[in-house]
Amino acid sequence: MSLFDKANDKAQEAVGKGQEELGKAVDSPEHELKGKVRQHAAKASYAVDDALDCVKSKTQNAPLVSLAIAAGVGFLAAKLLGRR
């Protein structure tokens, strides 16, 4: 995750908070809801990017373990999907 992406997610979260507060101030449930949705979307994007960074660093530190896990997941998926 680049620094720009992190800054963008934080900016979107702040914009969402402002939109939510505006909706409360002018008694507009639509703006309030849109603000909440924008905040949660930014937080989710930030969490996903952090998880991807974590997976990337783990796979770089232990590539054989990562390969074994991926092979196991692929084997289980093939077994489950092959039964249908």
N, C-alpha and C positions, 0 to 999 in steps of 0.2 A: 504494500500500500504506500503510495507516494505521499509526500507531505501535502501536496496539492489536494489529493483525495480526502485526507484527514481534515484539512481546513475547509473544504467544500462541505463535508458532512456536518462539521460543527456550525458552519454558517447556515446551512439549511435547518439545523436544529434551532438556532437562534431566531431565524425568520419564522419558523413554525410557532415558537413561543410568543413572538410578537403578534402574529396573526391570531393566536388563541386569545391573547389579552385584549386585542382590538375587538374580537367577537364578543367578549364578556362586557367590554365597555359600552359598545353600541347595541348590546342585546341582540346579537346575530348568531344564532346557533350554527348556522352554516359556516361562517368564518371561524368560529370556535372549533368546530369539528375538523375543518380543513387544516387548521393550525396543529391540532393534536395529531392528525394523520401525518402531516409533514414531519413533526418531531419524531414520531415513532419510526417512520421510514428512514430518517437520517440515523437514528440510533441503531436500527437493524443493519443498515449498510455499514456502519462503523464496526458493529460486532462481527459481521460476515468477513469484512476485510481483515480484522484482527485474527479471526480463526484461520483464514487462508494464510496469513503470515506465519502463524504458529505451525501449521501443517508444512509449509515450505521449509521452515527452519528445522523441523524434526526430520523431514526427509533428507535434507542436506547433511544432517548430523549422523543419521543411521540409515543409509540407503538400502542395505540388505534387509533390515527389519521392515522397512516400509514396503519393499518388494514382496516379502513374505505375507504381510498383512493384505496387500492388494490382491495377491494370488488367492489367498483364503477367501476374501470377500467375493472375488470373481467365481471361485468354485461353488460357494454357497448360492450365489445368485443363479448360476447355471443349473444347479440342482433344483432350486425352487421353481424357476421358470420352465425347466424341462418337464416337470410333472404335469403341467396343464395340458 
